[in-house]
C-alpha cells in the first residue's frame, strides 16, 4: 500500500502527525491482524507527537496501547520488525 510506505517516510522524517494521518487510510479498510498493525503504528506516531509537545502522560498511555496491539501481530508484519520498532 503506497500509504503504508508514505507513512514510513513521514515517520522517519519526524513528521508524526502526518504519518498518523496517512496510516489512517489503510487502517480504515484493514481487517484482522492488519488492523491491529496499523493501529499500533498510528498510536506510536501520535504518542511521539504528544511527547514532542510536552504531554508525556498522554504519550505514555498511547505508547502502551500501541505496544499491546503490536504483540497481537507476528514479530515482522508487512516487512516491519515490530519488536525492533517498539
PyMOL commands that place a pseudoatom at each C-alpha (Angstrom):
pseudoatom trace, name=CA, resn=UNK, resi=1, chain=A, elem=C, hetatm=0, pos=[0.000, 0.000, 0.000]
pseudoatom trace, name=CA, resn=UNK, resi=2, chain=A, elem=C, hetatm=0, pos=[1.539, 3.325, -1.006]
pseudoatom trace, name=CA, resn=UNK, resi=3, chain=A, elem=C, hetatm=0, pos=[0.042, 4.955, 2.100]
pseudoatom trace, name=CA, resn=UNK, resi=4, chain=A, elem=C, hetatm=0, pos=[1.895, 2.485, 4.313]
pseudoatom trace, name=CA, resn=UNK, resi=5, chain=A, elem=C, hetatm=0, pos=[5.184, 3.402, 2.638]
pseudoatom trace, name=CA, resn=UNK, resi=6, chain=A, elem=C, hetatm=0, pos=[4.405, 7.129, 2.703]
pseudoatom trace, name=CA, resn=UNK, resi=7, chain=A, elem=C, hetatm=0, pos=[3.641, 6.874, 6.410]
pseudoatom trace, name=CA, resn=UNK, resi=8, chain=A, elem=C, hetatm=0, pos=[7.029, 5.260, 6.998]
pseudoatom trace, name=CA, resn=UNK, resi=9, chain=A, elem=C, hetatm=0, pos=[8.754, 8.118, 5.162]
pseudoatom trace, name=CA, resn=UNK, resi=10, chain=A, elem=C, hetatm=0, pos=[6.899, 10.715, 7.209]
pseudoatom trace, name=CA, resn=UNK, resi=11, chain=A, elem=C, hetatm=0, pos=[7.505, 8.882, 10.487]
pseudoatom trace, name=CA, resn=UNK, resi=12, chain=A, elem=C, hetatm=0, pos=[11.228, 8.521, 9.779]
pseudoatom trace, name=CA, resn=UNK, resi=13, chain=A, elem=C, hetatm=0, pos=[11.357, 12.237, 8.966]
pseudoatom trace, name=CA, resn=UNK, resi=14, chain=A, elem=C, hetatm=0, pos=[9.820, 13.010, 12.343]
pseudoatom trace, name=CA, resn=UNK, resi=15, chain=A, elem=C, hetatm=0, pos=[6.519, 14.244, 10.918]
pseudoatom trace, name=CA, resn=UNK, resi=16, chain=A, elem=C, hetatm=0, pos=[4.495, 12.085, 13.300]
pseudoatom trace, name=CA, resn=UNK, resi=17, chain=A, elem=C, hetatm=0, pos=[1.156, 13.815, 12.901]
pseudoatom trace, name=CA, resn=UNK, resi=18, chain=A, elem=C, hetatm=0, pos=[1.264, 13.471, 9.109]
pseudoatom trace, name=CA, resn=UNK, resi=19, chain=A, elem=C, hetatm=0, pos=[2.333, 9.818, 9.385]
pseudoatom trace, name=CA, resn=UNK, resi=20, chain=A, elem=C, hetatm=0, pos=[-0.655, 9.120, 11.611]
pseudoatom trace, name=CA, resn=UNK, resi=21, chain=A, elem=C, hetatm=0, pos=[-2.997, 10.802, 9.120]
pseudoatom trace, name=CA, resn=UNK, resi=22, chain=A, elem=C, hetatm=0, pos=[-1.639, 8.782, 6.184]
pseudoatom trace, name=CA, resn=UNK, resi=23, chain=A, elem=C, hetatm=0, pos=[-1.735, 5.456, 8.083]
pseudoatom trace, name=CA, resn=UNK, resi=24, chain=A, elem=C, hetatm=0, pos=[-5.378, 6.029, 8.944]
pseudoatom trace, name=CA, resn=UNK, resi=25, chain=A, elem=C, hetatm=0, pos=[-6.259, 5.499, 5.274]
pseudoatom trace, name=CA, resn=UNK, resi=26, chain=A, elem=C, hetatm=0, pos=[-5.233, 1.813, 5.105]
pseudoatom trace, name=CA, resn=UNK, resi=27, chain=A, elem=C, hetatm=0, pos=[-6.297, 1.280, 8.741]
pseudoatom trace, name=CA, resn=UNK, resi=28, chain=A, elem=C, hetatm=0, pos=[-9.910, 2.128, 7.891]
pseudoatom trace, name=CA, resn=UNK, resi=29, chain=A, elem=C, hetatm=0, pos=[-10.043, -0.663, 5.290]
pseudoatom trace, name=CA, resn=UNK, resi=30, chain=A, elem=C, hetatm=0, pos=[-7.930, -3.175, 7.233]
pseudoatom trace, name=CA, resn=UNK, resi=31, chain=A, elem=C, hetatm=0, pos=[-9.250, -6.258, 8.979]
pseudoatom trace, name=CA, resn=UNK, resi=32, chain=A, elem=C, hetatm=0, pos=[-7.746, -8.747, 11.395]
pseudoatom trace, name=CA, resn=UNK, resi=33, chain=A, elem=C, hetatm=0, pos=[-4.030, -8.518, 12.057]
pseudoatom trace, name=CA, resn=UNK, resi=34, chain=A, elem=C, hetatm=0, pos=[-3.560, -5.707, 9.541]
pseudoatom trace, name=CA, resn=UNK, resi=35, chain=A, elem=C, hetatm=0, pos=[-5.971, -3.582, 11.540]
pseudoatom trace, name=CA, resn=UNK, resi=36, chain=A, elem=C, hetatm=0, pos=[-4.023, -4.173, 14.792]
pseudoatom trace, name=CA, resn=UNK, resi=37, chain=A, elem=C, hetatm=0, pos=[-0.780, -3.456, 12.937]
pseudoatom trace, name=CA, resn=UNK, resi=38, chain=A, elem=C, hetatm=0, pos=[-1.897, -0.102, 11.539]
pseudoatom trace, name=CA, resn=UNK, resi=39, chain=A, elem=C, hetatm=0, pos=[-3.464, 0.934, 14.816]
pseudoatom trace, name=CA, resn=UNK, resi=40, chain=A, elem=C, hetatm=0, pos=[-0.168, 0.166, 16.552]
pseudoatom trace, name=CA, resn=UNK, resi=41, chain=A, elem=C, hetatm=0, pos=[1.724, 2.385, 14.116]
pseudoatom trace, name=CA, resn=UNK, resi=42, chain=A, elem=C, hetatm=0, pos=[-0.825, 5.166, 14.417]
pseudoatom trace, name=CA, resn=UNK, resi=43, chain=A, elem=C, hetatm=0, pos=[-0.623, 5.097, 18.198]
pseudoatom trace, name=CA, resn=UNK, resi=44, chain=A, elem=C, hetatm=0, pos=[3.190, 5.158, 18.070]
pseudoatom trace, name=CA, resn=UNK, resi=45, chain=A, elem=C, hetatm=0, pos=[3.105, 8.219, 15.832]
pseudoatom trace, name=CA, resn=UNK, resi=46, chain=A, elem=C, hetatm=0, pos=[0.565, 10.046, 17.983]
pseudoatom trace, name=CA, resn=UNK, resi=47, chain=A, elem=C, hetatm=0, pos=[2.498, 9.141, 21.141]
pseudoatom trace, name=CA, resn=UNK, resi=48, chain=A, elem=C, hetatm=0, pos=[5.632, 10.765, 19.712]
pseudoatom trace, name=CA, resn=UNK, resi=49, chain=A, elem=C, hetatm=0, pos=[3.596, 13.757, 18.585]
pseudoatom trace, name=CA, resn=UNK, resi=50, chain=A, elem=C, hetatm=0, pos=[2.323, 14.221, 22.151]
pseudoatom trace, name=CA, resn=UNK, resi=51, chain=A, elem=C, hetatm=0, pos=[5.806, 13.731, 23.581]
pseudoatom trace, name=CA, resn=UNK, resi=52, chain=A, elem=C, hetatm=0, pos=[7.184, 16.483, 21.349]
pseudoatom trace, name=CA, resn=UNK, resi=53, chain=A, elem=C, hetatm=0, pos=[4.525, 18.786, 22.735]
pseudoatom trace, name=CA, resn=UNK, resi=54, chain=A, elem=C, hetatm=0, pos=[5.305, 18.034, 26.368]
pseudoatom trace, name=CA, resn=UNK, resi=55, chain=A, elem=C, hetatm=0, pos=[2.398, 15.682, 27.041]
pseudoatom trace, name=CA, resn=UNK, resi=56, chain=A, elem=C, hetatm=0, pos=[4.403, 12.786, 28.459]
pseudoatom trace, name=CA, resn=UNK, resi=57, chain=A, elem=C, hetatm=0, pos=[1.400, 11.247, 30.261]
pseudoatom trace, name=CA, resn=UNK, resi=58, chain=A, elem=C, hetatm=0, pos=[-0.655, 11.060, 27.070]
pseudoatom trace, name=CA, resn=UNK, resi=59, chain=A, elem=C, hetatm=0, pos=[2.358, 9.828, 25.134]
pseudoatom trace, name=CA, resn=UNK, resi=60, chain=A, elem=C, hetatm=0, pos=[2.938, 7.035, 27.636]
pseudoatom trace, name=CA, resn=UNK, resi=61, chain=A, elem=C, hetatm=0, pos=[-0.677, 5.903, 27.534]
pseudoatom trace, name=CA, resn=UNK, resi=62, chain=A, elem=C, hetatm=0, pos=[-0.748, 5.809, 23.727]
pseudoatom trace, name=CA, resn=UNK, resi=63, chain=A, elem=C, hetatm=0, pos=[2.599, 4.024, 23.542]
pseudoatom trace, name=CA, resn=UNK, resi=64, chain=A, elem=C, hetatm=0, pos=[1.361, 1.346, 25.957]
pseudoatom trace, name=CA, resn=UNK, resi=65, chain=A, elem=C, hetatm=0, pos=[-1.786, 0.819, 23.890]
pseudoatom trace, name=CA, resn=UNK, resi=66, chain=A, elem=C, hetatm=0, pos=[0.208, 0.683, 20.674]
pseudoatom trace, name=CA, resn=UNK, resi=67, chain=A, elem=C, hetatm=0, pos=[2.657, -1.886, 22.042]
pseudoatom trace, name=CA, resn=UNK, resi=68, chain=A, elem=C, hetatm=0, pos=[-0.254, -4.003, 23.268]
pseudoatom trace, name=CA, resn=UNK, resi=69, chain=A, elem=C, hetatm=0, pos=[-1.679, -4.064, 19.749]
pseudoatom trace, name=CA, resn=UNK, resi=70, chain=A, elem=C, hetatm=0, pos=[1.717, -4.856, 18.205]
pseudoatom trace, name=CA, resn=UNK, resi=71, chain=A, elem=C, hetatm=0, pos=[2.057, -8.057, 20.234]
pseudoatom trace, name=CA, resn=UNK, resi=72, chain=A, elem=C, hetatm=0, pos=[-1.099, -9.352, 18.537]
pseudoatom trace, name=CA, resn=UNK, resi=73, chain=A, elem=C, hetatm=0, pos=[0.859, -9.402, 15.273]
pseudoatom trace, name=CA, resn=UNK, resi=74, chain=A, elem=C, hetatm=0, pos=[3.774, -11.533, 14.178]
pseudoatom trace, name=CA, resn=UNK, resi=75, chain=A, elem=C, hetatm=0, pos=[7.163, -10.086, 15.058]
pseudoatom trace, name=CA, resn=UNK, resi=76, chain=A, elem=C, hetatm=0, pos=[7.549, -8.973, 11.427]
pseudoatom trace, name=CA, resn=UNK, resi=77, chain=A, elem=C, hetatm=0, pos=[4.471, -7.678, 9.634]
pseudoatom trace, name=CA, resn=UNK, resi=78, chain=A, elem=C, hetatm=0, pos=[4.486, -6.060, 6.185]
pseudoatom trace, name=CA, resn=UNK, resi=79, chain=A, elem=C, hetatm=0, pos=[8.277, -6.031, 6.363]
pseudoatom trace, name=CA, resn=UNK, resi=80, chain=A, elem=C, hetatm=0, pos=[8.464, -4.122, 9.656]
pseudoatom trace, name=CA, resn=UNK, resi=81, chain=A, elem=C, hetatm=0, pos=[10.117, -5.750, 12.681]
pseudoatom trace, name=CA, resn=UNK, resi=82, chain=A, elem=C, hetatm=0, pos=[7.644, -4.686, 15.336]
pseudoatom trace, name=CA, resn=UNK, resi=83, chain=A, elem=C, hetatm=0, pos=[9.827, -5.722, 18.273]
pseudoatom trace, name=CA, resn=UNK, resi=84, chain=A, elem=C, hetatm=0, pos=[12.634, -3.538, 16.914]
pseudoatom trace, name=CA, resn=UNK, resi=85, chain=A, elem=C, hetatm=0, pos=[10.213, -0.712, 16.118]
pseudoatom trace, name=CA, resn=UNK, resi=86, chain=A, elem=C, hetatm=0, pos=[8.788, -0.626, 19.615]
for i in range(1, 86): cmd.bond("trace and resi %d" % i, "trace and resi %d" % (i + 1))
show_as sticks, trace
zoom trace
